[in-house]
Amino acid sequence: MDNTVLLRSEAELVINEARRRKSERTKTLGQPIQLTGKALDIHIEGNAAWIAENTHVAKKIDLESGNILQIYKGHTAPVTCLAFFKSDPAAADRVLISGSWDKSIKLWNTDTKALICSTAAHDDFVKCLFALPIARLLVSSSSDKTIRFWDLADVLEGKLKPAGSISAHSRPVECLAGVAHSETSVTLITADTMGIIKIWKLERESGPNPRWRSELQDTLNYHRTGITEILYGAGQIWTASSDETVQITSYPDPALTRPIPPLNHPRPVRAVLPLSLTPLAEPYAVTAYGDVIRLYDLSIISEPEILGEIDAHWHDVTAVRLWMRTSKNEAGQTRIEPWIVSTSLDGTIRKWRFSQLAASTPENPAGSTQPVVITPVPEPAGDAPADELTEEEERELAELMGEE
């Protein structure tokens, strides 16, 4: 047997054993909800979590009880991403949109769970979905390196009509963000596994079958490796990357503000949640690297401060989201409290009070009623590269995850 293969096998055994031990120590942290698979995407709506799971399904789960409220079956490979669309903000006809490694996009009625339509959308894995309800536009991205536009105007009639595409990236497009300025004008931001970010101006053409015309506005390349998450709001682009940083960039007027230093991490960053862009509207950011969730104070954005850190899972965290938990006390009064929800390749959803996260640091371990900071799982040894997975490796991972 090749010595390199043997060394990697031994390293994997060490990592697996460390994870097994850590799973015992962390099994009650964060009030875990155990999933049958792994959540690859998550959206929080009220007291429910909507997840895209590697078991080929999408689910709606009660965050209080952990009970499964709805299951959407139909994909033939891991479901990677979700989005929602309502034809009218006041209407009840909300549509769930799911994308999968089976290369399709499916639309579902969230009241009946009925499949509205299924579209063969890409030539490779669907990686991200981004809906802009004002413009009645769905944007999808894929491992086939393309971004495609879909007209949502007639989705309730079972029609998802193609409305244009972009083929400017040279690597798989992992992340999408943007904003609709009107029904006919959109700013779209796309990011790929090389760390390249492109900013587009989209304009909808007129006519019975309108298409979206794209014009490249800018290209940003300050990340060394792939983008894992991107968000846009309040004139700022937030990006998490496998180059171990979170970058905050003012756009479209970077010259009007002082440069913002990157948020550096010891390992690749998988997720970022700027609370300033959420209903909480506070100057904090939550990030995730490896098994760890970190909280930053960005009151002075040029001087970011780490407030808290929890080694929260026994495998890589895949997402962090805000949950505005609504509950009632004995007097019947409604209470709203901010929590952070995390998902991980350990197959759990975990929940953390915002105040709990701020109180847990490596230098000041949490008390008995709070999570305990635990030593991270060791990194792989040897000469194995730490770059992004190739498309072939992603396919192998998809097959493995599908068998679990």
C-alpha positions in Angstrom: 0.0 0.0 0.0 1.2 3.5 -0.8 2.7 5.2 2.3 0.8 8.4 1.7 -2.5 6.5 1.7 -1.5 4.6 4.8 -0.6 7.9 6.6 -3.9 9.5 5.6 -5.8 6.4 6.8 -4.1 6.6 10.1 -4.8 10.3 10.4 -8.5 9.7 9.6 -8.6 7.1 12.3 -7.2 9.6 14.8 -9.7 12.2 13.7 -12.7 9.8 13.8 -11.7 8.7 17.3 -11.4 12.3 18.5 -14.8 13.1 17.1 -16.3 10.0 18.7 -15.1 11.1 22.1 -16.1 14.7 21.5 -19.6 13.6 20.5 -20.0 12.1 24.0 -18.8 15.3 25.7 -21.0 17.5 23.6 -24.1 15.4 23.3 -26.3 17.7 25.4 -24.8 21.1 24.4 -27.1 23.5 22.7 -30.3 21.5 23.3 -29.5 19.4 20.2 -32.2 18.2 17.7 -30.9 15.0 16.2 -31.5 14.7 12.4 -31.6 11.6 10.3 -29.1 13.2 8.0 -27.0 16.3 7.6 -28.5 19.8 7.1 -26.8 21.4 4.1 -29.0 24.6 4.3 -31.3 26.1 6.8 -33.9 28.9 7.0 -35.6 30.0 10.2 -39.3 31.1 9.9 -41.0 31.8 13.2 -40.3 28.9 15.6 -39.6 26.5 12.7 -36.5 25.5 10.8 -36.6 24.6 7.2 -33.7 22.4 6.2 -32.2 20.9 3.1 -30.9 17.5 4.0 -28.4 15.1 2.4 -31.1 12.4 2.7 -32.7 13.8 -0.5 -35.5 15.6 1.4 -36.4 19.0 2.7 -38.0 19.3 6.1 -39.8 21.7 8.4 -38.9 21.2 12.0 -40.3 22.7 15.2 -37.3 24.3 17.0 -39.0 23.9 20.4 -39.9 20.2 20.3 -37.7 19.0 17.5 -40.7 17.4 15.9 -40.8 17.1 12.1 -43.8 19.1 10.9 -43.4 18.5 7.1 -41.3 16.4 4.8 -40.8 17.1 1.1 -39.8 14.1 -0.9 -39.0 13.9 -4.6 -35.3 14.6 -5.2 -33.0 11.7 -6.0 -29.8 13.2 -4.5 -28.9 15.4 -1.5 -30.9 18.7 -1.3 -28.4 21.5 -1.0 -30.4 24.7 -0.9 -33.8 26.3 -0.2 -35.6 29.5 -1.0 -39.1 30.9 -0.6 -41.4 32.9 -2.8 -44.7 34.6 -2.3 -46.5 36.3 -5.2 -47.9 38.8 -2.8 -46.5 39.7 0.7 -50.1 39.5 2.1 -51.0 36.3 0.4 -50.8 32.8 1.9 -49.6 31.1 -1.2 -45.9 30.7 -0.2 -43.8 28.4 -2.4 -40.8 26.4 -1.2 -38.1 26.1 -3.8 -35.4 23.4 -3.4 -32.2 22.7 -5.3 -30.3 19.4 -5.4 -27.3 17.5 -6.6 -29.7 15.7 -8.9 -29.4 19.0 -11.0 -33.1 19.9 -10.6 -35.1 22.7 -9.0 -38.4 21.7 -7.5 -41.3 24.0 -6.3 -43.7 23.0 -3.6 -46.9 24.2 -2.1 -46.2 24.7 1.6 -49.8 24.2 2.6 -50.4 20.9 0.9 -46.7 19.8 0.4 -47.7 19.1 -3.2 -45.1 19.3 -5.9 -45.9 22.3 -8.2 -43.3 21.6 -10.8 -39.8 20.1 -11.3 -37.2 21.6 -13.7 -34.0 20.1 -15.0 -32.1 23.3 -14.2 -28.4 22.7 -14.6 -25.8 20.3 -16.1 -24.3 19.7 -12.6 -25.1 20.1 -8.9 -27.4 23.0 -8.0 -25.4 24.8 -5.3 -27.4 27.9 -4.4 -30.8 29.5 -4.8 -31.7 33.2 -4.4 -35.2 34.5 -4.7 -36.1 38.2 -5.3 -39.9 38.3 -4.8 -40.3 42.0 -5.8 -38.8 41.2 -9.2 -40.4 37.7 -9.4 -37.0 36.4 -10.1 -35.2 33.2 -9.0 -31.5 32.9 -9.5 -29.7 29.6 -9.3 -26.0 28.7 -9.4 -24.2 25.4 -10.0 -21.1 23.4 -10.2 -21.5 23.7 -14.0 -20.1 27.3 -13.4 -23.3 29.0 -14.6 -25.9 31.3 -13.1 -29.4 31.0 -14.4 -32.5 33.2 -14.1 -36.0 31.9 -13.7 -39.3 33.8 -14.1 -41.5 33.2 -11.0 -44.5 35.1 -12.3 -46.5 31.9 -13.2 -45.1 29.5 -10.7 -48.5 28.8 -9.1 -49.6 27.6 -12.5 -46.7 25.1 -12.5 -44.5 27.1 -14.8 -40.9 28.0 -14.0 -39.7 29.7 -17.2 -36.0 30.3 -18.0 -35.2 34.0 -18.3 -31.5 34.2 -19.0 -28.1 33.1 -17.7 -24.5 34.1 -17.0 -21.4 32.1 -17.9 -18.6 34.3 -16.7 -17.1 32.3 -13.8 -14.4 29.7 -14.4 -15.2 27.7 -11.3 -18.3 26.4 -9.6 -20.5 29.2 -8.3 -21.2 28.5 -4.6 -22.9 31.7 -3.3 -25.4 34.3 -4.4 -26.6 37.6 -2.9 -28.2 40.8 -4.0 -31.1 43.2 -3.8 -34.1 44.1 -6.0 -34.3 47.9 -6.6 -37.6 47.5 -8.4 -39.6 45.0 -10.4 -37.2 45.4 -13.4 -33.8 46.3 -11.7 -31.6 44.1 -9.6 -28.1 44.1 -8.2 -26.7 40.5 -8.2 -23.5 39.3 -6.5 -22.0 35.9 -7.4 -19.1 34.1 -5.8 -17.1 31.0 -6.8 -14.8 28.4 -5.4 -11.7 30.4 -6.6 -12.7 33.3 -4.3 -13.8 35.5 -7.2 -16.8 37.8 -6.6 -18.7 39.4 -9.5 -21.2 42.2 -9.2 -23.9 42.5 -11.9 -26.6 44.9 -12.9 -29.7 43.1 -14.1 -32.4 44.7 -16.1 -35.6 42.9 -17.2 -36.6 43.3 -20.8 -40.2 44.0 -21.8 -42.4 41.8 -23.8 -44.6 38.7 -23.2 -41.6 36.5 -22.3 -39.2 38.9 -20.7 -35.6 37.9 -20.1 -33.0 39.4 -17.7 -30.1 41.3 -19.3 -26.9 41.2 -17.2 -24.1 43.8 -17.2 -20.9 43.2 -15.2 -20.2 46.1 -12.8 -17.2 45.0 -10.8 -15.0 42.0 -10.0 -13.5 41.6 -6.5 -10.7 39.2 -5.8 -9.5 39.8 -2.3 -10.1 36.2 -1.1 -7.3 33.7 -1.8 -9.6 30.7 -1.9 -13.3 29.8 -2.2 -16.2 31.8 -0.9 -18.5 29.8 1.4 -21.2 32.4 2.2 -22.1 35.8 1.0 -24.6 38.4 2.2 -25.3 42.0 1.1 -27.1 44.8 2.9 -26.7 48.3 4.2 -24.1 49.0 1.6 -21.8 46.2 2.7 -20.8 42.8 1.2 -20.0 40.2 3.8 -18.1 37.1 2.7 -16.9 34.0 4.5 -14.1 32.0 2.9 -12.0 28.9 3.2 -8.9 31.3 3.3 -9.7 31.6 7.0 -11.2 35.1 6.9 -14.5 37.0 6.9 -14.2 40.2 4.7 -16.6 43.2 5.0 -16.5 45.4 1.9 -18.4 48.7 1.5 -20.2 48.7 -1.9 -20.9 50.6 -4.1 -18.9 53.4 -2.5 -15.8 51.9 -0.8 -13.9 55.2 -1.1 -16.4 56.8 1.3 -15.4 54.6 4.3 -12.2 53.5 6.0 -11.0 50.0 5.0 -12.4 47.4 7.3 -9.9 44.8 8.6 -10.7 41.1 7.9 -11.9 38.9 10.7 -9.2 36.3 10.9 -9.8 32.8 12.0 -7.5 29.8 12.7 -9.4 27.5 10.2 -11.5 27.9 7.1 -14.7 29.9 7.8 -17.9 28.1 6.7 -20.6 30.6 7.8 -21.1 34.3 8.8 -24.2 36.0 10.3 -24.0 39.8 10.5 -26.7 40.6 13.1 -26.7 44.2 11.8 -28.5 42.8 8.7 -31.2 41.0 10.7 -34.3 42.2 12.6 -32.1 42.3 15.7 -30.1 45.2 14.0 -27.2 45.0 16.5 -23.5 45.6 15.7 -22.4 41.9 16.2 -21.4 39.1 13.9 -21.5 35.4 14.4 -19.0 33.2 12.4 -18.3 29.5 12.3 -15.0 27.7 11.6 -14.5 24.0 12.1 -16.6 23.0 15.0 -16.5 26.4 16.6 -19.0 29.3 16.8 -17.5 32.8 17.4 -19.2 36.1 18.3 -17.7 39.5 17.3 -18.5 42.9 18.6 -18.3 45.3 15.7 -19.5 48.5 17.5 -16.3 50.0 16.2 -16.1 48.2 12.9 -12.4 49.1 12.3 -11.6 47.4 15.6 -13.4 44.1 15.8 -13.4 42.4 19.2 -14.0 38.7 19.9 -16.7 38.5 22.6 -17.3 34.8 22.9 -16.6 31.4 21.4 -18.2 28.0 21.8 -16.8 24.7 20.5 -20.3 23.8 19.8 -20.4 20.7 17.6 -18.2 17.6 17.1 -18.0 18.1 13.3 -17.9 21.1 11.0 -20.6 23.7 11.4 -22.4 24.3 8.1 -24.6 27.3 9.0 -25.5 29.8 11.7 -28.9 31.7 11.7 -30.8 34.0 14.0 -33.9 32.7 15.7 -36.2 35.3 17.3 -37.7 32.8 19.7 -41.3 33.6 20.6 -42.8 32.2 23.8 -45.4 33.1 26.4 -45.0 33.3 30.2 -47.6 32.1 32.7 -49.4 35.4 32.5 -49.8 34.9 28.8 -47.4 37.7 27.8 -45.4 37.2 24.7 -41.6 37.2 25.0 -39.2 37.5 22.1 -35.6 36.5 22.7 -32.7 36.3 20.2 -31.1 32.8 19.9 -28.5 31.5 17.5 -29.2 28.3 15.6 -26.4 26.2 14.2 -26.2 23.2 12.0 -23.4 20.8 11.5 -22.1 17.7 9.7 -22.5 16.0 13.1 -26.2 15.7 12.1 -27.7 18.1 14.7 -29.4 21.5 15.0 -28.3 23.3 18.1 -29.7 26.4 19.8 -27.8 29.0 21.8 -29.0 32.0 23.7 -27.3 35.1 22.4 -26.2 36.0 25.9 -24.9 32.5 26.4 -22.7 32.7 23.4 -21.2 36.1 24.6 -20.4 34.6 28.0 -18.4 31.5 26.7 -14.8 32.1 25.8 -11.6 30.0 25.9 -10.1 32.3 28.5 -13.2 32.3 30.7 -14.9 28.9 30.4 -18.6 28.9 30.7 -20.3 28.0 34.0 -22.2 24.8 34.8 -25.4 26.2 33.2 -23.7 27.2 30.0 -21.8 25.3 27.2 -18.2 24.3 28.1 -15.4 25.2 25.7 -13.9 21.9 24.5 -10.6 21.3 22.7 -11.1 21.2 18.9 -10.7 18.0 17.0 -7.1 17.7 15.6 -6.4 18.7 12.0 -5.5 16.0 9.5 -1.7 15.2 9.4 0.4 14.7 6.3 0.6 16.5 3.0 -3.0 16.4 2.1 -4.0 19.7 0.4 -6.5 21.9 2.2 -8.0 23.4 -1.0 -11.6 23.2 -2.1 -12.9 19.8 -3.2 -12.7 19.1 -6.9 -16.0 18.4 -8.7 -15.0 14.7 -8.9 -14.5 14.7 -5.1 -17.8 16.4 -4.6 -19.5 13.7 -6.5 -17.9 11.0 -4.4 -19.0 12.9 -1.3 -22.5 13.1 -2.6 -22.5 9.3 -3.1 -21.2 8.7 0.4 -23.7 11.1 2.0 -26.5 9.6 0.0 -25.7 6.1 1.4 -25.8 7.3 5.1 
